[in-house]
């Protein structure tokens, strides 16, 4: 009998995952990850992990499976929280959920589970695992979940072949409504529990307040950049001359426009450029404009936020992005591109974004992703993931 350690989070998805695995005849063990109890960074007076842990324990009792809690808070603080603070300090926008899966669930947690004698680790993610077998060798695929509204493959875009080999996704073929129905039929306490929101394992927080625990407020200027100025910087006619080759134009499109305080007008003040990210509208507290202001860039060195009016402001859009060589990751390592090779794919730069047609251009120093349509709020530090059909092939950190 194969043993599976299920990451019981106290939610309905992992609860049903454990039930389905037991029904299939696996020896199931429930493990709850306690990843947050650092009082030096106060989130709120609530203690969501305690409630979640209790719900996970009750589910394990109901299913008749062994259960225990493991404390990974030290690793979580070092690998996720400290990384987040450092990224925001540099004016970048990290994705803690992708990092949490790469660094905690499928690294620290998986190693712990395997040490306990597990053959597999299972989670309640809405994605699927495929297997291609030929020449006595198996390659593992990361496939989108059957429920298009809940597909979480993007959050797992940094997984490796070794991790997928040891991972099961029991509910990936189901719709969310079916998962809740199964939970109700089995009288699981989590059947009607709301889905968790906010930072992975921390819960729903106001990000500026969270960041202020480590990154001190610092007053700076909010500058509005006129559309024509932004357009000139993003579509420089001298640089984009007809004599440039296609790939040179891709490189130019991936360039981040550099704004100066003299390019626009001062319209307000803020309490720290590192609290803001591209595409952000809320929190600027600036009125009197015809259209709402959106953040089009931040300069943490000068502590300036650059904004533009309206969601169609040209400063929000770019047609290409760059990934440094060290940040390129292939889930399907057998499809890895070599320098000067290209691949037509579909890609997304954030969770729930519809897939967009794009081309990968591999260079010696990294890779460019060139989109058919300009993308809004491409943010350094975020992950871009690329697909072929419903299979996620790889990902990378946007530079």
N, C-alpha and C positions, 0 to 999 in steps of 0.2 A: 504494500500500500504506500503510495506516494504521500509525502508530508508537505503541506502548504501553510506558510505563515501569512496570515491576512493582516494587513495594516488596518485595524479597526479604529476608525476616527470618531465614532459616535454619531455618524450620519447614516442615512438610509442606504446610500450606494454601497458602502463597504459592508453594511449589515447583510444586504441581500447577496453580495458577493460571497460572503462566508457561508450563507445558507446554500447557495447553488453548488458550491464546491463540496460541501458535506453530502449533498444529495447525489453527487457524481461519484462518491465513494472515497474521496480524499480524506486523509487524516489532517484535520484543520486545527490550527492554533491561532488564537487571536492575540495580537500585540498592539497596545496603544502607545503612541509616541508622545511623551511629555516633552515639549520642545520650548516651553516658555515659562519662566518664573523669575525673570530678572527684574527686581524692583528698582534698579538704577535707571531704567527707562520705563516710566510709568505710562501705561496705556489707558487704564480706567480702573474703577473700583470693582468691576466685575471680574470673574474668574472663569472664562468660558471653557478652559481646558478641563477644569474640575467637573463641570456638567457633562462635557463630552466623554470624559473618562468613565463617569458613572453610567452613562447610556451605553457605552461600549461594553462595560462589564455586564450589564443587564441583558444585552443581546447575546453575549457569550453564554451566560447562564441559561437563557431560553433555548439556545441551540445545543447546549450540552458540550461545549468545547472548552479546552483550557484557555486561560486568559491571564495576561500579566501586563504591567506598565513598564516601559523602559524610558529612562531619563536621558534624552539626547540634547538637553538645553545648552550644554557647553559647546557642542559641535555646531548647533544651530546659531548661537550668538556669533561664533567665530566665522563660520562660513557664509551665513546669510545676512544677519543684522549688521555686522561690521562692514561687510562688502557693500551693503546698501548705503550706509552712511558715507563711505568713501566715494562711491559713485556719484551720489547727489552732491557731495562737496565739490566734485570736479565738474558739475553741471551736466552730468549724464543721467539717464533714466533707466535704472535697472529693472528687471522683471523678477521679483522674488519667487514667484510660483515656479518658473522654469528652473531657477537655481535650486529651489527646495527639492524638486524632483531629482535633479542631477546630483546634488551634494548630500542630501539627507535620505530621502525615501529609497533611492536606488543605488546608494553607495553605503553610507553608515548603517542604515536600517537593513539593507539587503545583506551586508556582510554579517551583521549580528544574527539575522535569521538563518543564514547558511551555517553559521557556527552552532546553531541550535539543532542542526540536522535536517533543515528544510531542503526539499528538492526544488521548490518554487516559492516565490513571493507573489502575492496577489494584492491588487488594489481595486478600488471602486471607480477607476477612471473610465470615461466613455470613449474608449478606443479599442482596436482589435489587433491581434497579432497574427500575421500570416507566416507561412513557412514555405520556402522554395527549396526543393531537394533535387540535386543532380550531381553526378560525379562523386557520389558518396559524401557529399558535403551539403550542409543545410545553411541557408541564409534566411534571416528573420526579417519580416516586414513590420513596420509600424503603420497600421491602417486606421483611417478615420472611424469614429464611432458610427453606428447605424443611425443614431438619432442626430440629425444634422444640427439641431438647435443646441445640443449638449456636447458635441464633438470636442474632446480635450487633447487631441493629438498634438496641437501646438505646444501645450505645456510640457510635453514629453519629447520635444524636438532635440534634446541633447543626449538621449539614450544611445547606448552602444549595442553592438551585436551581442556582446557578452552579457549585458544586462537583460536584453530582450529574451535571450535563451532561457533565462531563469525566471521570467515574469509571466503571469497570467492575468487577463482582464476579463473576469467572468460576466460582466454586464455589458460589454462593448457591443453586443449584437442586439441589445434591447432598447426600447424607447423608455424615456423617463417614467411615463405613465404606467408602463408594465412593471417597472421596478417598484414603484409605490404600491401597485396592486399586489405583487408578491409579498411585500412587507406586511400589508394589511391581512392577507390570507394567513400568514404565519404569526400574526399578532405580535409583531416586533414593535418595541417602544418607539423606534425611530421612523415609523411608517409615515407620519405626518410632519416630521421635523423639517423645518426650513433649511434650504441649502446654506452652507457657510459662505460668508462674504469677507472681503478684506484680505489682509496679508496672510499668507500661508502659516497656519498654526497660531497666529496671534489674534486674528479676528478683525472686525471692522474698526478702523481707527481713522482719525483725521490726520492725514499724512503730514501737513505742516506742523501740527502739535507734536506728532511723533518725532519728526526730525529735529525739532527745537530742543529735544532733550540732549542732543549731542552737537548740533549745528546752531550756534548762537545767532539770534536776529541781528541784522545789520541793515540800516536804512539805505536805500538806493533809489535811483530814478527809473521811472517807466517812460519809455520813449515810443511814440507812434511813428511808424515808417509809412509814408505814402506809397500807394500801389506802384506808381511809376518808378520810384526809386528802387523798390524791391525788384521790380521786373527788370530793370537795367542791370542789377547785380546778379540776378539768376540767369539772364539771357544776354550776356555781354556779346554784342555783335562782332567785336574784334576777335574775341576768342572763338566764337562759333562761326567762323568764316567757312565758305564752301570748300576751301582747300583742305580743311581738316578731315581726317579719315573718320570712319564710323566709330571706331573704338576710342579715338581721341575725343569725340563728341560725348560718348558715354562717360568718359573720365571727367569731362567738364560738367556734365549734368549731375555727377555725384558730388561735386565740390560744394561745400557748405558756404553760403554767402557770408561775407564778413561785413557787419554793420559798424558804423561809428556813431557817436552821440550827435554829431553834426548832421547826420542823414535825416533826422526827423525832429519832432517837437516834443518837449517834456509835457506829459499829460497827468502825471501823478507820481506817487512814491510807493515803495514796497518795503518789506522787512527782511529781504534776503533772496537773491536771485536763485540760490540753490533750492528754494522751496517750490520752484515753478518748472514746468516742462513744456515743450512745444505742443501747440494745439490746445493748451489750457485756456479756458474762458473764465471760469469761476475764480474768485479770490483776488481779482485785480482792483476791485472797488473804484473803478473809474467810470463816471457817467458823462452824459452830454454828447456822445458820439451818435452819428446817424445809424451805424450798425455796431453790434457788440465787438469789443476788442478781443483778439486772440493773441496768445504768445506765439511769436514766430521765431524767436531765438533768445537765448540767455547768455550773458557774459559774466561768469562768476568771478573773474579776475577784477573787472571794473565794477562788478555788482550792478549791472544794468539789465533791465528786461526790455526787449524790443517787441513791439506789438503792431498789429495791423487790423484794420476794420473789416469785419465780415469773414465768413468761413471760406470764401473764394479768393481771399487775398493771395497774390502770387508768392508771397514770402512763406506761405505754408506748404508749398508744393515743390517736389523734386521728382525727376524721372528715373534717377538711379541712385544707388548707394554702394558703399565699399565695405568689404570685410577683410580685416588683416589675416594673413596666412595662419597665424597662431590661433585665430578665433573661428576658423572653418571647421565644421564638424559634419561628417557623413554618417548617417544611420546605416545607409547602404554603402559600406566602404568599398564594395566591388564596383560601384558606379562612379567613384571619385574621378574628377576631371584633372587632367594634366595641363601645364601651361599652354596657352594658345587654343585650348579646346573650349567649345561652347555647348550649351544644352538649353533647349526650350523647355520651360517648366511653368508651373503656376505657383505663386508665392503670396504670403501674407506677412505683414509687419506687426500685427497685433492680434490678440485673441478675438474671435468672432468676426473678424474682417473677412469679407468674401475673398476667395482666391482670385488673384489678378495674373494675367498673362505676363510673362517676363522671360528674359534670357540670362543665363549665367555665363560670364566671361572670365575664364581662369587666366590669371597673370602670374608672374614669378613671385610677386610680393603679396598676393592675396586674390580676391575675386570681386568682380563687379556684378551687381544685379541690376539689369536695365528693364524697366517696366514699360509696357505698351502704353499705359495711361499714367500720368503724373500722380504721385501718392501724397496724401496730406500728412503732415507732422511726422516725417521720418526722424526718429530720435536716437541719438547716439546712446549706446548702452542697451537698447532694446534688441530683441532677437528677430531675425527674419528667417522664416522656414519655407522650404520649397518642396513641392509635391509633383508627382506624376499620377494623374487620376486621383484615387483616394489614398495613395501611399505617400507618406512623408519620407523624403529621401535624405534630407539633411537640413542644417541650419547654421547660423553664424551670428555673432554679435556685431551690430552696426557700428562702424567707426565714424 
